[in-house]
Every structure is written in C-alpha cells, then in structure tokens.
C-alpha cells in the first residue's frame, strides 16, 4: 500500500490534515481531519482498519463489484473506527 499524510492551511485559518491511502488493488481512501495533533502512526492505523473493513464488506458473496456498499455492518464498523480514532 501507499500512504501519505500532510497538513493543509485553509483560508479560514483552520489547519486540516489530510491522509491518502492507496491499496494494492488501486482503491483510494482519503481522510481529512481538523485535529492538530494527529500522529502518522494513528492515521496509518485508521487507514489499515478501514481497509480491513472494506475487504470484509466486498468479500460478501452478495456484494456486486463496482456498486455502492450498502451494509449496516460495514457502516457500524466505519463509525466505530472513526469514533475511536485519535486523529
């Protein structure tokens, strides 16, 4: 996988941090946070957890490739990952 994390100053003075994660299958995940003390290691963990949840969701035999993931279990996993993240 490929991972980048950097800060972006905005016109309103709010500093945003943005991370990008590219999987070996070319799936792109983007994370934008306004937390000023986001550590690269914690952001990487969030991406790895989201990637794992994504793999679980698309491994469902009823998932149609290329379609929106419509799974309450996936939504709950993503909510839990984001809620517990320290980014």
ChimeraX attribute file (.defattr): number of C-alpha atoms within 10 A of each C-alpha:
attribute: neighborCount
match mode: 1-to-1
recipient: residues
	/A:1	11
	/A:2	10
	/A:3	15
	/A:4	13
	/A:5	17
	/A:6	12
	/A:7	15
	/A:8	13
	/A:9	10
	/A:10	9
	/A:11	7
	/A:12	6
	/A:13	8
	/A:14	12
	/A:15	15
	/A:16	16
	/A:17	20
	/A:18	17
	/A:19	18
	/A:20	17
	/A:21	21
	/A:22	16
	/A:23	13
	/A:24	9
	/A:25	7
	/A:26	10
	/A:27	11
	/A:28	13
	/A:29	14
	/A:30	13
	/A:31	15
	/A:32	15
	/A:33	14
	/A:34	14
	/A:35	13
	/A:36	12
	/A:37	9
	/A:38	19
	/A:39	12
	/A:40	15
	/A:41	10
	/A:42	13
	/A:43	24
	/A:44	18
	/A:45	15
	/A:46	20
	/A:47	22
	/A:48	15
	/A:49	16
	/A:50	19
	/A:51	19
	/A:52	12
	/A:53	19
	/A:54	16
	/A:55	12
	/A:56	12
	/A:57	19
	/A:58	17
	/A:59	12
	/A:60	10
	/A:61	7
	/A:62	8
	/A:63	14
	/A:64	11
	/A:65	9
	/A:66	7
	/A:67	8
	/A:68	8
	/A:69	14
	/A:70	10
	/A:71	13
	/A:72	9
	/A:73	12
	/A:74	18
	/A:75	14
	/A:76	12
	/A:77	18
	/A:78	18
	/A:79	13
	/A:80	11
	/A:81	17
	/A:82	16
	/A:83	10
	/A:84	10
	/A:85	13
	/A:86	14
	/A:87	22
